[in-house]
Structures are given as structure tokens and as C-alpha cells.
Amino acid sequence: MLIDSHCHLDRLDLKPYQNDFSCFMQEVKNSHIEHLLCIAIDLEAYPAMLEMVENYPQISVSVGVHPNVHEGQEPTVDELIALGSINKVIAIGETGLDYFRSTGDLNWQHQRFRNHINAAKTLKKPLIIHTREAKKDTLRILKEENAQEVGGIIHCFTEDWEFAQQALELNFYISFSGIVTFNSAKEIQEVAKKVPADRFLIETDSPYLAPVPHRGRPNYPTYIRFVAEQIAKLRDVSVEEVAELSTANFYRLFNN
């Protein structure tokens, strides 16, 4: 059985499933996926996202505001704590820093990141970290805010082994997306070979970043097997072992 540790279910194109979420979830079951972590991007879409998945015990959610969101409600620590207090919320984020899509004075992004970390520490729930072209500041803020108290996931990992080692030391897991299947992703593939067996996860980040052979098209959680197959190939183990390890790692992180 597989777990997709990062997907955006409320953003999926459900036309192939007759625009029926329950039909899609039957396909998830048929694909031997036992759990999905549905990740929040902003607070405006959060209530509808929560309503969509609330009757599915095999779906957990996060709450947070993505670092690239420029409009809408700015999350305070108290608001994140209030929204993150329900049992279905098992993580805070996705949060972090992104210097690729956001430029100029980014103090607002730094403060938003710190707010998420402080809320996570109060709730004692792990963080979902997005970092792009900001690895030095990401690590600095994680250290300054003692994020290792709750740990979490460096999602859609795109950095090098040096960054991975520092993240592991801060009590974070490394999660690999469909990018690891790209021929150009040699550095990420090297990290996938080296990361300890008890510290990696797999994800789709669907509907984004579809793995080979679906690259360039809409992504779905049912494509998680392609990520698992690539990790198995890189580590020279069976797909079943990758599934078993990544599933155990997920439940260990989230204390399920």
C-alpha cells in the first residue's frame, strides 16, 4: 500500500471521473493507495477543501498559506492554531520561502513562515515546507524558530545532499515528487539514493509535476506508483520495500 504525502485534491481536474470525487476515490482505492495528505494553499479555499474530504477517513489535511500567495487573508499565529486544532488537520503548511516566484522585499514571506512554525509548535504538529531558491534562509529560519521541536517534511525536494543533511539534522523528512523521474534531475536522484531508509517519503504534488510517463499533463495521486518505482530503481530495492518504508515513515512522523 502507498501513501501520497502531498497532494492538492481540491485542485484536481475531475473530468476523467465524471466530475465525481467519490468516483476518483474509488480509483485511489483500486490503485492501492491507503492514505492521502491534502495540502492547503490559502485560507479562502480551505473551508471548501475541508468539506470535500471530511467524510473520508483515509484523507488527512494541512492548514496554511503558501509562500507565493500574495492576495487574501494573511494568517496569524492564533488563526492557524484555531484552524489547525481539529483532528483531521495533521500538519501545518505548506509554508516556507520561495525566491523564484516572489521578489523584492520578502520580509512578509519570512514573517509568514515564522508564524506557521510558531503555530505548529503550539499545536505540536509537523510542518510542510516549501523552499525554492531560498535554501540558506529556509534553514536559518527553521533553526532560529526551533522548528526541530516538531519537525516535518521538506516537500517536493529539489535541493542537494548538503541541504538534505542539514534538514535531516533538524528533524525533517525528505519527500520526493515526480521530479525524481525526470532525466534532468540527477542531483535529486543522488539524494534519493543516500537519504536514510527511515527518513524519506513520496508524493505527487498533484495536480502539478506529473511524473514520467505523464510529464507535462495533469497529475493525480494515482500516479504515486511511478515515484515509488523510480525510488526503488535508484536504491536498488523492490517497489514493495519502498512502499513499506515510506508508509511506515509517514505514520511515524504523524504518530498514527
NORCOR-V297314 format. One record per pair of residues at least 12 apart in sequence whose C-alpha atoms are under 10 Angstrom apart, sorted by the first residue. I is the first residue (numbers start at 1). J is the second residue. D is the distance in whole Angstrom. If there is no record, write none. Layout:
[[I;J;D] [I;J;D]]
//
This chain:
[[1;29;10] [1;31;9] [1;32;5] [1;33;6] [1;34;6] [1;35;9] [1;225;10] [1;240;8] [1;242;10] [1;243;6] [1;244;7] [1;246;10] [1;247;8] [2;31;9] [2;32;6] [2;33;5] [2;34;6] [2;35;7] [2;36;9] [2;202;9] [2;203;10] [2;221;10] [2;222;10] [2;224;8] [2;225;8] [2;228;8] [2;240;9] [2;242;9] [2;243;5] [2;244;8] [2;245;10] [2;246;8] [2;247;6] [2;248;10] [3;32;9] [3;33;6] [3;34;6] [3;35;5] [3;36;6] [3;37;8] [3;58;10] [3;201;8] [3;202;7] [3;203;8] [3;204;10] [3;221;9] [3;224;8] [3;225;10] [3;243;8] [3;244;10] [3;246;7] [3;247;6] [3;248;10] [3;250;8] [3;251;10] [4;33;7] [4;34;9] [4;35;7] [4;36;5] [4;37;6] [4;38;9] [4;59;10] [4;175;10] [4;177;9] [4;201;8] [4;202;6] [4;203;5] [4;204;6] [4;205;8] [4;206;9] [4;220;10] [4;221;6] [4;222;9] [4;223;9] [4;224;6] [4;225;9] [4;227;10] [4;246;9] [4;247;9] [4;250;9] [5;35;8] [5;36;6] [5;37;5] [5;38;8] [5;39;9] [5;60;10] [5;128;10] [5;153;9] [5;155;9] [5;175;8] [5;176;9] [5;177;10] [5;201;7] [5;202;6] [5;203;5] [5;204;8] [5;205;8] [5;221;9] [5;224;10] [5;246;9] [5;247;9] [5;250;7] [6;36;7] [6;37;5] [6;38;6] [6;39;6] [6;40;10] [6;61;9] [6;62;10] [6;94;9] [6;128;9] [6;153;10] [6;155;7] [6;156;8] [6;175;9] [6;176;10] [6;177;9] [6;201;9] [6;202;8] [6;203;5] [6;204;6] [6;205;5] [6;206;8] [6;221;9] [7;36;7] [7;37;6] [7;38;5] [7;39;6] [7;40;9] [7;61;10] [7;203;7] [7;204;6] [7;205;4] [7;206;5] [7;207;7] [7;208;9] [7;219;9] [7;220;8] [7;221;7] [8;36;10] [8;37;8] [8;38;5] [8;39;5] [8;40;7] [8;41;8] [8;49;9] [8;61;10] [8;204;9] [8;205;7] [8;206;6] [8;207;7] [8;208;9] [8;220;9] [8;221;9] [9;21;9] [9;36;9] [9;37;9] [9;38;6] [9;39;8] [9;40;9] [9;49;8] [9;52;9] [9;53;9] [9;59;10] [9;61;10] [9;205;9] [9;206;7] [9;207;8] [9;220;9] [9;221;9] [10;38;8] [10;39;9] [10;40;9] [10;45;8] [10;46;9] [10;48;8] [10;49;6] [10;50;9] [10;52;8] [10;53;9] [10;206;10] [10;207;9] [11;45;10] [11;49;9] [11;206;8] [11;207;7] [11;208;9] [12;24;10] [12;206;7] [12;207;5] [12;208;9] [12;218;8] [12;219;8] [12;220;7] [12;221;9] [13;206;10] [13;207;8] [13;218;8] [13;219;9] [13;220;9] [14;220;10] [21;52;8] [21;53;9] [22;52;10] [22;53;10] [22;56;10] [24;220;10] [24;221;10] [24;222;9] [25;56;9] [25;58;10] [25;221;10] [25;222;10] [27;221;10] [27;222;7] [28;220;9] [28;221;7] [28;222;6] [28;223;10] [29;58;10] [29;222;9] [30;222;9] [31;221;9] [31;222;6] [31;223;9] [31;224;9] [31;225;8] [32;222;9] [32;225;9] [33;58;9] [33;221;8] [33;222;8] [33;224;8] [33;225;9] [33;243;10] [34;57;10] [34;58;6] [34;59;9] [34;247;9] [35;56;10] [35;57;8] [35;58;5] [35;59;6] [35;60;8] [35;247;9] [35;250;10] [36;56;10] [36;57;10] [36;58;6] [36;59;5] [36;60;6] [36;61;8] [36;203;9] [36;221;8] [37;58;9] [37;59;6] [37;60;5] [37;61;5] [37;62;7] [37;88;10] [37;89;9] [37;90;9] [37;91;9] [37;203;9] [37;205;10] [37;250;10] [38;50;9] [38;53;9] [38;59;7] [38;60;6] [38;61;5] [38;62;6] [38;63;9] [38;89;9] [38;90;10] [38;91;10] [38;205;9] [38;206;10] [39;60;9] [39;61;6] [39;62;5] [39;63;7] [39;64;8] [39;65;10] [39;66;10] [39;89;10] [39;91;9] [39;92;9] [39;93;7] [39;94;7] [39;128;8] [39;205;9] [40;61;7] [40;62;6] [40;63;5] [40;64;6] [40;65;7] [40;66;8] [40;91;10] [40;92;9] [40;93;7] [40;94;7] [40;95;10] [40;128;10] [41;62;9] [41;63;8] [41;64;6] [41;65;5] [41;66;5] [41;67;9] [41;68;9] [41;69;8] [41;93;8] [41;94;6] [41;95;9] [42;63;8] [42;64;6] [42;65;4] [42;66;6] [42;67;10] [42;68;10] [42;69;7] [42;70;10] [42;71;9] [42;72;8] [42;73;8] [42;74;9] [42;75;9] [42;93;9] [42;94;9] [43;63;8] [43;64;7] [43;65;7] [43;66;10] [43;72;8] [43;73;6] [43;74;8] [43;75;8] [43;79;10] [43;80;9] [43;83;9] [44;65;10] [44;71;10] [44;72;7] [44;73;7] [46;61;10] [46;62;9] [46;63;7] [46;64;9] [46;65;10] [46;83;9] [47;83;10] [49;61;9] [50;62;9] [50;63;10] [50;88;9] [50;89;9] [53;88;10] [54;88;8] [56;88;10] [57;88;8] [59;88;8] [59;89;10] [60;87;9] [60;88;5] [60;89;6] [60;90;7] [60;91;9] [61;84;9] [61;86;10] [61;87;9] [61;88;6] [61;89;5] [61;90;6] [61;91;7] [61;92;9] [61;93;10] [62;83;9] [62;84;7] [62;88;8] [62;89;5] [62;90;6] [62;91;5] [62;92;5] [62;93;6] [62;94;7] [62;125;10] [62;126;10] [62;127;9] [62;128;8] [63;80;7] [63;81;9] [63;83;7] [63;84;6] [63;85;10] [63;89;7] [63;90;9] [63;91;7] [63;92;5] [63;93;6] [63;94;7] [63;95;9] [63;116;9] [63;127;10] [63;128;10] [64;79;10] [64;80;7] [64;83;9] [64;84;9] [64;91;9] [64;92;6] [64;93;4] [64;94;6] [64;95;7] [64;112;10] [64;113;10] [64;115;10] [64;116;7] [64;119;10] [64;127;10] [64;128;9] [65;80;9] [65;92;9] [65;93;6] [65;94;6] [65;95;6] [65;96;9] [65;112;8] [65;113;9] [65;116;9] [66;93;7] [66;94;5] [66;95;5] [66;96;7] [66;97;9] [66;98;9] [66;109;9] [66;112;9] [66;113;9] [66;128;10] [66;129;9] [66;130;8] [67;93;9] [67;94;8] [67;95;6] [67;96;6] [67;97;6] [67;98;6] [67;99;9] [67;101;9] [67;102;8] [67;106;10] [67;108;9] [67;109;6] [67;110;9] [67;112;8] [67;113;8] [67;129;10] [67;130;8] [67;131;9] [68;95;9] [68;96;9] [68;97;8] [68;98;7] [68;99;9] [68;100;9] [68;101;7] [68;102;6] [68;109;8] [68;130;10] [69;101;10] [69;102;9] [69;109;9] [70;102;9] [70;108;10] [70;109;9] [74;108;10] [74;112;8] [75;112;7] [75;113;10] [75;115;8] [75;116;8] [76;111;10] [76;112;8] [76;115;6] [76;116;8] [76;118;10] [76;119;9] [77;112;9] [77;114;9] [77;115;5] [77;116;7] [77;117;9] [77;118;7] [77;119;5] [77;120;9] [77;122;9] [78;115;9] [78;116;10] [78;118;10] [78;119;7] [78;122;10] [79;115;10] [79;119;9] [80;92;8] [80;93;9] [80;115;8] [80;116;7] [80;118;9] [80;119;6] [80;120;8] [80;122;10] [80;123;9] [81;115;10] [81;116;9] [81;118;9] [81;119;5] [81;120;8] [81;121;10] [81;122;7] [81;123;7] [82;119;9] [82;123;9] [84;119;8] [84;120;8] [84;123;7] [84;125;9] [85;122;10] [85;123;7] [85;125;10] [89;125;9] [90;120;10] [90;123;10] [90;124;9] [90;125;6] [90;126;7] [90;127;9] [90;253;10] [90;254;7] [90;255;9] [90;256;10] [91;120;8] [91;123;9] [91;124;9] [91;125;5] [91;126;5] [91;127;6] [91;128;7] [91;150;10] [91;152;8] [91;153;9] [91;254;8] [92;116;7] [92;117;8] [92;118;10] [92;119;8] [92;120;6] [92;121;10] [92;123;9] [92;124;10] [92;125;7] [92;126;6] [92;127;5] [92;128;6] [92;129;9] [92;152;9] [93;113;9] [93;116;7] [93;117;9] [93;120;9] [93;126;9] [93;127;6] [93;128;5] [93;129;7] [93;130;8] [93;152;10] [93;153;10] [94;113;9] [94;116;9] [94;127;7] [94;128;5] [94;129;6] [94;130;6] [94;131;10] [94;153;10] [94;154;10] [94;155;9] [95;109;9] [95;110;10] [95;112;8] [95;113;6] [95;114;9] [95;115;9] [95;116;7] [95;117;9] [95;127;8] [95;128;6] [95;129;5] [95;130;6] [95;131;8] [96;109;8] [96;110;8] [96;111;10] [96;112;8] [96;113;5] [96;114;9] [96;116;9] [96;117;9] [96;127;9] [96;128;8] [96;129;5] [96;130;5] [96;131;6] [96;132;9] [96;134;9] [96;135;10] [96;137;9] [96;138;7] [96;139;10] [96;141;9] [96;142;9] [96;154;9] [97;109;7] [97;110;7] [97;112;9] [97;113;7] [97;129;8] [97;130;6] [97;131;5] [97;132;7] [97;133;8] [97;134;6] [97;135;8] [97;137;8] [97;138;6] [97;141;10] [98;110;10] [98;130;7] [98;131;6] [98;132;5] [98;133;6] [98;134;6] [98;135;9] [98;138;9] [99;131;8] [99;132;6] [99;133;5] [99;134;6] [99;135;10] [100;131;9] [100;132;6] [100;133;6] [100;134;8] [101;132;9] [101;133;10] [110;137;9] [110;138;9] [110;141;8] [111;141;10] [113;129;9] [113;130;10] [113;138;9] [113;141;8] [113;142;9] [113;145;10] [114;141;7] [114;142;8] [114;144;9] [114;145;7] [114;147;9] [115;145;10] [116;128;10] [116;129;10] [116;147;10] [117;129;10] [117;141;9] [117;142;8] [117;145;7] [117;146;8] [117;147;6] [117;148;10] [117;149;10] [117;150;9] [117;151;10] [118;145;7] [118;146;9] [118;147;8] [118;150;10] [120;147;8] [120;149;9] [120;150;7] [120;151;9] [120;152;10] [121;145;9] [121;146;9] [121;147;7] [121;148;9] [121;149;7] [121;150;6] [121;151;9] [122;150;9] [123;150;9] [124;149;8] [124;150;6] [124;151;9] [125;149;10] [125;150;6] [125;151;8] [125;152;8] [125;253;9] [125;254;8] [125;255;10] [126;147;9] [126;148;9] [126;149;9] [126;150;5] [126;151;5] [126;152;4] [126;153;8] [126;171;10] [126;172;9] [126;253;8] [126;254;7] [127;147;8] [127;148;10] [127;150;7] [127;151;6] [127;152;4] [127;153;6] [127;154;8] [127;155;10] [127;172;9] [128;151;9] [128;152;6] [128;153;5] [128;154;6] [128;155;7] [128;172;9] [128;173;10] [129;142;10] [129;151;10] [129;152;7] [129;153;6] [129;154;5] [129;155;6] [129;156;9] [129;157;10] [129;172;9] [129;174;10] [130;153;9] [130;154;7] [130;155;6] [130;156;8] [130;157;9] [130;158;10] [131;154;8] [131;155;8] [131;156;9] [131;157;8] [131;158;8] [131;159;9] [132;156;10] [132;157;9] [132;158;8] [132;159;8] [133;158;9] [133;159;9] [134;159;10] [135;159;8] [135;160;10] [135;163;7] [136;163;9] [138;167;10] [139;163;8] [139;166;8] [139;167;7] [139;170;9] [142;167;9] [142;170;8] [143;167;10] [143;170;8] [146;170;9] [147;170;7] [147;171;8] [147;172;9] [148;167;9] [148;168;10] [148;169;8] [148;170;5] [148;171;5] [148;172;7] [149;170;8] [149;171;8] [150;170;9] [150;171;8] [150;172;9] [150;253;9] [151;167;9] [151;168;9] [151;169;10] [151;170;7] [151;171;5] [151;172;5] [151;173;8] [151;253;8] [152;167;10] [152;168;10] [152;170;9] [152;171;7] [152;172;5] [152;173;6] [152;174;9] [152;253;7] [152;254;9] [153;167;9] [153;168;10] [153;171;9] [153;172;5] [153;173;5] [153;174;6] [153;175;7] [153;199;9] [153;200;9] [153;201;8] [153;250;10] [153;253;9] [154;167;8] [154;168;9] [154;172;7] [154;173;6] [154;174;5] [154;175;6] [154;176;9] [154;200;10] [154;201;10] [155;172;10] [155;173;8] [155;174;7] [155;175;5] [155;176;7] [155;177;8] [155;201;9] [155;202;9] [155;203;8] [155;204;10] [155;205;9] [156;174;8] [156;175;6] [156;176;5] [156;177;5] [156;178;8] [156;179;8] [156;180;9] [156;188;10] [156;201;10] [156;202;9] [156;203;7] [156;204;8] [156;205;7] [156;209;9] [157;173;10] [157;174;6] [157;175;6] [157;176;6] [157;177;7] [157;179;8] [157;180;9] [157;188;7] [157;191;9] [157;192;9] [157;202;10] [158;174;10] [158;175;10] [158;176;8] [158;177;9] [158;179;8] [158;180;9] [158;185;8] [158;187;8] [158;188;6] [158;189;10] [158;191;9] [159;187;8] [159;188;7] [159;191;9] [160;186;10] [160;187;6] [160;188;7] [160;189;10] [160;190;8] [160;191;7] [161;187;8] [161;188;8] [161;189;10] [161;190;8] [161;191;5] [161;192;9] [161;194;8] [161;195;8] [162;191;9] [163;191;10] [164;188;10] [164;191;7] [164;192;10] [164;194;10] [164;195;8] [165;191;9] [165;194;10] [165;195;8] [168;195;9] [168;196;9] [168;199;8] [168;200;10] [171;199;9] [171;253;10] [172;199;8] [172;200;9] [172;253;9] [173;195;9] [173;196;9] [173;198;9] [173;199;5] [173;200;6] [173;201;7] [173;249;8] [173;250;9] [173;253;8] [174;191;9] [174;192;9] [174;195;8] [174;196;9] [174;199;6] [174;200;5] [174;201;6] [174;202;8] [175;192;9] [175;199;9] [175;200;6] [175;201;4] [175;202;5] [175;203;7] [175;204;10] [175;246;9] [176;188;8] [176;189;9] [176;191;10] [176;192;8] [176;200;8] [176;201;6] [176;202;5] [176;203;6] [176;204;8] [176;205;9] [176;227;7] [176;228;9] [176;230;10] [176;231;8] [177;201;9] [177;202;6] [177;203;5] [177;204;5] [177;205;7] [177;206;9] [177;208;10] [177;209;7] [177;210;8] [177;211;8] [177;224;8] [177;226;10] [177;227;6] [177;228;9] [178;202;9] [178;203;8] [178;204;6] [178;205;8] [178;206;9] [178;208;9] [178;209;6] [178;210;6] [178;211;4] [178;212;7] [178;213;10] [178;214;9] [178;215;8] [178;219;9] [178;223;9] [178;224;8] [178;225;10] [178;226;8] [178;227;6] [178;228;9] [178;230;9] [179;204;9] [179;205;10] [179;209;7] [179;210;8] [179;211;6] [179;212;8] [179;215;9] [179;227;8] [180;192;8] [180;202;10] [180;211;8] [180;212;9] [180;226;10] [180;227;7] [180;228;10] [180;230;7] [180;231;8] [180;234;10] [181;210;9] [181;211;6] [181;212;6] [181;213;9] [181;215;9] [181;226;8] [181;227;7] [181;228;10] [181;229;9] [181;230;6] [181;231;9] [181;234;10] [182;210;10] [182;211;7] [182;212;7] [182;213;9] [182;215;8] [182;230;10] [183;212;9] [189;230;9] [189;231;8] [189;234;7] [189;235;9] [190;234;8] [190;235;10] [191;234;10] [192;230;9] [192;231;7] [192;232;10] [192;234;7] [192;235;7] [193;231;8] [193;232;9] [193;233;9] [193;234;6] [193;235;5] [193;236;9] [194;234;10] [194;235;8] [195;235;10] [197;235;10] [197;241;10] [197;242;9] [197;245;7] [197;246;8] [197;249;9] [198;245;7] [198;246;8] [198;248;8] [198;249;6] [198;250;10] [198;252;9] [199;245;9] [199;246;8] [199;248;10] [199;249;6] [199;250;9] [199;252;10] [199;253;9] [200;231;10] [200;242;9] [200;245;8] [200;246;6] [200;247;10] [200;248;10] [200;249;7] [200;250;9] [201;228;9] [201;242;9] [201;243;9] [201;245;8] [201;246;5] [201;247;8] [201;248;9] [201;249;7] [201;250;7] [202;224;7] [202;225;9] [202;227;7] [202;228;7] [202;231;9] [202;242;9] [202;243;9] [202;246;7] [202;247;9] [202;249;10] [202;250;9] [203;221;8] [203;223;9] [203;224;6] [203;225;10] [203;227;7] [203;228;9] [203;246;10] [204;219;7] [204;220;7] [204;221;6] [204;222;9] [204;223;7] [204;224;6] [204;225;9] [204;226;9] [204;227;8] [205;219;8] [205;220;8] [205;221;8] [205;224;10] [206;218;7] [206;219;5] [206;220;5] [206;221;6] [206;222;9] [206;223;9] [206;224;9] [207;219;4] [207;220;6] [207;221;8] [208;220;8] [210;223;8] [210;224;9] [210;226;9] [210;227;10] [211;223;7] [211;224;8] [211;225;10] [211;226;7] [211;227;7] [211;230;10] [212;226;7] [212;227;9] [212;230;10] [213;226;8] [214;226;9] [225;239;8] [225;242;10] [225;243;9] [226;239;10] [227;239;10] [227;242;10] [228;240;9] [228;241;9] [228;242;6] [228;243;7] [228;246;9] [229;242;8] [229;243;9] [230;242;10] [231;243;10]]
//
